[in-house]
Amino acid sequence: MKVEFDEEVCIGMYQCVAEWDAFEKDTSKGKAVLEGSEEVEDGVFAREVPESAELDAKFAARTCPVDAIRIYDDDGEQLIP
């Protein structure tokens, strides 16, 4: 499973931070940060989701009010949103 986070879309509600510890607050930018990720395109960051964190990652994506977090299965199919 893979997660993508669009920092440009993020509005800094930090609901993802409460759901998954891979997200942290960056109060200087007013946005969340996806720890351990790589920038795959301008402002979009991605990383693999460990099996033990799949449920937390899904909750983080579902709680994002602006759909800045996308979850993909191992075949590349988008699951959330």
C-alpha positions in Angstrom: 0.0 0.0 0.0 1.2 3.5 -0.8 0.2 6.9 0.4 0.5 10.2 -1.4 0.2 13.6 0.3 -0.4 16.8 -1.7 1.1 19.5 0.4 -0.3 22.3 -1.8 -3.9 21.1 -1.1 -3.3 20.8 2.6 -5.0 23.5 4.7 -3.4 22.6 8.0 -6.4 21.1 10.0 -4.0 18.4 11.2 -6.7 15.8 11.5 -4.3 13.3 9.8 -1.8 13.9 12.6 -4.3 12.6 15.2 -4.9 9.5 13.1 -1.4 8.4 12.0 1.9 9.2 13.5 3.6 9.4 10.0 2.0 12.8 9.8 3.4 15.7 11.8 2.5 19.3 12.3 4.7 21.9 10.5 3.5 25.0 12.3 5.9 27.2 10.4 4.2 26.3 7.1 0.7 25.7 8.6 0.6 22.3 7.0 1.1 18.7 7.8 4.3 16.8 6.8 4.4 13.1 5.8 7.5 11.8 7.5 9.8 9.4 5.5 8.3 10.4 2.2 9.9 11.5 -1.1 8.7 14.3 -3.3 7.4 12.5 -6.4 6.2 15.6 -8.2 6.0 19.3 -7.3 4.4 19.4 -3.8 3.3 15.8 -3.8 5.0 13.4 -1.4 4.7 9.6 -1.3 5.8 6.6 0.7 5.0 3.0 1.4 2.6 2.2 4.2 3.8 -0.6 6.5 1.2 -3.4 7.0 0.9 -2.5 10.6 -0.1 1.1 9.8 -2.6 0.4 6.9 -5.7 1.1 9.0 -4.2 4.3 10.5 -3.2 5.5 7.0 -6.7 4.9 5.7 -8.2 6.8 8.7 -5.8 9.7 8.1 -6.9 9.9 4.4 -10.6 9.7 5.3 -10.4 12.5 7.9 -8.7 15.0 5.6 -11.3 17.6 4.8 -9.7 18.6 1.5 -8.7 15.1 0.2 -5.0 16.0 0.2 -4.2 12.3 1.1 -4.6 9.5 -1.4 -4.2 5.8 -0.6 -3.3 3.2 -3.3 -3.3 -0.5 -3.1 -0.3 -2.6 -4.2 -1.6 -2.8 -7.8 -1.8 1.0 -8.0 -5.5 1.3 -7.7 -6.7 4.3 -5.8 -8.7 3.3 -2.7 -9.2 6.7 -0.9 -10.7 9.2 -1.7 
